[in-house]
Amino acid sequence: MNTYIKIKITKEMLDDAIQKVNEVSVNRTIASKIDTLTGIIGEYVFAQYFFDDWRKNRVGENKGDVDFKDIEIKTSSFPFSEKLNLLVREDYAIKRKPPYYVQIIIDVQSRTADSIQPNTDAFICGWATADEVDNAPKRDMGSKLAQRGGYKCHYINIKQLNDMENFKENFRKH
């Protein structure tokens, strides 16, 4: 049984993230209206967990690079369910090889949510190594906007991810 770490998204985090959306938005396939906001919030949530301070993030400094040194944060805004997966686009997995991927689910009310509200729970679900992602199966997972996404993703069910309980210990050994 995995230990999911729950972090509340504060109004301050949300307000700051909303101000940065245009600055950090990249030209890529859009899976939902809140993709960029979701990614920023995910990095804030991880910083809160890892450093005990959401402000210790690299948003705006890490464009084209991993989110944190050796750690890529993958975040989805979806009603939380253990049926969800860590998704890594096939082209991204080839281009970049961060040693660690961490999956965060922002527990929004609907799979088609177009906003994130203060006090929403974010679950840090687990982590995988680059090798584990490379060896994971691939398929077109679609998007919230269309049946097909037009690209394949490696996917690992969140129940199969390494437990966050031992992430910091493994990261320090790296």
C-alpha positions as CSV (number, residue, x, y, z in Angstrom):
1,M,0.0,0.0,0.0
2,N,1.5,3.3,-1.1
3,T,1.7,6.3,1.1
4,Y,0.3,9.3,-0.7
5,I,1.4,12.7,0.7
6,K,-1.5,15.2,0.8
7,I,-0.7,18.9,0.5
8,K,-3.3,21.6,0.5
9,I,-3.1,24.2,-2.3
10,T,-3.2,27.6,-0.7
11,K,-4.7,30.8,-2.1
12,E,-1.2,32.3,-2.0
13,M,0.2,29.4,-4.1
14,L,-2.6,29.7,-6.5
15,D,-2.5,33.5,-6.9
16,D,1.3,33.3,-7.5
17,A,0.9,30.4,-10.0
18,I,-1.8,32.2,-12.0
19,Q,0.5,35.3,-12.4
20,K,3.2,33.0,-13.9
21,V,1.1,31.1,-16.4
22,N,1.8,33.3,-19.4
23,E,5.5,33.6,-18.5
24,V,6.1,29.9,-18.4
25,S,3.7,28.6,-21.0
26,V,5.4,26.6,-23.7
27,N,4.3,25.8,-27.2
28,R,3.2,22.1,-27.0
29,T,0.1,19.9,-27.2
30,I,-2.5,21.2,-24.8
31,A,-4.4,18.5,-23.0
32,S,-6.6,20.8,-20.9
33,K,-7.3,24.5,-20.3
34,I,-5.3,24.4,-17.1
35,D,-2.3,22.4,-18.2
36,T,0.3,25.2,-17.4
37,L,-1.4,26.1,-14.1
38,T,-1.4,22.5,-13.2
39,G,2.3,22.1,-13.9
40,I,3.2,25.2,-11.9
41,I,1.1,24.1,-8.9
42,G,2.7,20.6,-9.0
43,E,6.1,22.2,-8.7
44,Y,4.9,24.3,-5.8
45,V,3.4,21.2,-4.1
46,F,6.7,19.3,-4.5
47,A,8.7,22.2,-3.1
48,Q,6.4,22.3,-0.1
49,Y,7.0,18.6,0.5
50,F,10.7,18.5,-0.2
51,F,11.9,21.8,1.2
52,D,8.9,22.6,3.5
53,D,8.5,25.9,1.5
54,W,6.6,26.1,-1.7
55,R,8.6,29.2,-2.7
56,K,11.8,27.1,-3.1
57,N,10.8,26.2,-6.7
58,R,12.4,26.9,-10.0
59,V,9.3,28.0,-12.0
60,G,10.4,30.4,-14.6
61,E,14.1,29.4,-14.3
62,N,13.7,25.9,-15.5
63,K,12.2,26.3,-19.0
64,G,13.6,23.5,-21.1
65,D,15.1,21.8,-18.1
66,V,14.0,19.4,-15.4
67,D,11.8,21.0,-12.6
68,F,14.3,20.4,-9.8
69,K,17.8,19.1,-9.9
70,D,17.5,15.5,-11.2
71,I,13.7,15.5,-10.5
72,E,10.9,15.9,-13.0
73,I,7.4,16.6,-11.6
74,K,4.5,15.2,-13.5
75,T,1.2,16.7,-12.5
76,S,-2.4,16.0,-13.5
77,S,-5.6,17.8,-12.5
78,F,-8.1,15.0,-12.1
79,P,-10.5,13.6,-9.5
80,F,-8.1,11.4,-7.4
81,S,-8.3,7.7,-8.1
82,E,-5.8,4.9,-7.8
83,K,-6.6,4.0,-11.4
84,L,-4.6,7.1,-12.5
85,N,-1.1,6.8,-14.0
86,L,2.2,8.5,-14.1
87,L,2.4,9.6,-17.8
88,V,5.6,10.6,-19.6
89,R,5.4,11.5,-23.2
90,E,7.5,9.2,-25.4
91,D,9.3,12.1,-27.1
92,Y,10.1,13.7,-23.7
93,A,11.5,10.4,-22.3
94,I,13.9,10.1,-25.3
95,K,15.0,13.8,-25.1
96,R,15.5,14.1,-21.4
97,K,16.6,11.6,-18.8
98,P,16.0,13.0,-15.3
99,P,16.9,10.3,-12.7
100,Y,13.6,10.7,-11.0
101,Y,9.9,11.3,-12.0
102,V,7.4,12.2,-9.3
103,Q,3.6,12.0,-9.9
104,I,1.3,14.5,-8.3
105,I,-2.5,14.5,-8.7
106,I,-4.5,17.7,-8.1
107,D,-7.8,16.4,-6.8
108,V,-10.2,18.6,-8.8
109,Q,-14.0,17.9,-8.8
110,S,-14.3,16.9,-12.5
111,R,-12.0,15.5,-15.2
112,T,-13.0,18.5,-17.3
113,A,-12.2,21.1,-14.6
114,D,-11.1,24.4,-16.0
115,S,-9.9,25.9,-12.7
116,I,-8.2,24.9,-9.5
117,Q,-9.6,26.3,-6.2
118,P,-7.8,27.2,-3.0
119,N,-7.8,24.4,-0.4
120,T,-7.8,21.7,-3.1
121,D,-5.8,18.6,-2.1
122,A,-2.8,17.6,-4.1
123,F,-1.5,14.1,-3.7
124,I,2.1,13.2,-4.2
125,C,1.5,9.7,-5.3
126,G,5.0,8.2,-5.8
127,W,8.1,8.1,-8.0
128,A,9.8,6.2,-10.7
129,T,13.3,6.1,-12.1
130,A,14.1,7.0,-15.8
131,D,14.8,3.3,-16.4
132,E,11.4,2.3,-14.9
133,V,9.7,4.9,-17.2
134,D,11.7,3.7,-20.3
135,N,10.6,0.1,-19.6
136,A,6.9,1.0,-19.0
137,P,4.3,0.3,-21.7
138,K,3.2,3.1,-24.1
139,R,-0.1,4.1,-25.6
140,D,-2.0,7.2,-26.8
141,M,-3.8,8.3,-23.6
142,G,-6.0,10.9,-25.4
143,S,-6.6,14.2,-23.8
144,K,-9.4,16.0,-21.9
145,L,-10.1,17.8,-25.1
146,A,-10.1,14.9,-27.6
147,Q,-10.3,11.1,-27.8
148,R,-6.7,10.9,-29.2
149,G,-3.7,12.9,-27.9
150,G,-1.7,12.3,-31.1
151,Y,1.3,11.0,-29.2
152,K,2.2,8.1,-27.0
153,C,3.0,8.1,-23.3
154,H,4.8,5.7,-21.1
155,Y,2.5,4.9,-18.3
156,I,2.8,3.4,-14.8
157,N,-0.2,3.0,-12.5
158,I,0.2,5.1,-9.4
159,K,-0.2,2.0,-7.2
160,Q,2.9,0.6,-8.9
161,L,5.1,3.7,-8.3
162,N,7.8,3.6,-5.6
163,D,6.5,4.8,-2.3
164,M,7.1,8.5,-1.4
165,E,8.0,7.2,2.1
166,N,11.5,6.3,0.8
167,F,12.0,9.0,-1.9
168,K,14.2,11.4,0.1
169,E,16.4,8.5,1.2
170,N,16.8,7.2,-2.3
171,F,17.4,10.7,-3.7
172,R,20.2,11.4,-1.2
173,K,22.0,8.2,-2.3
174,H,21.9,9.4,-5.9
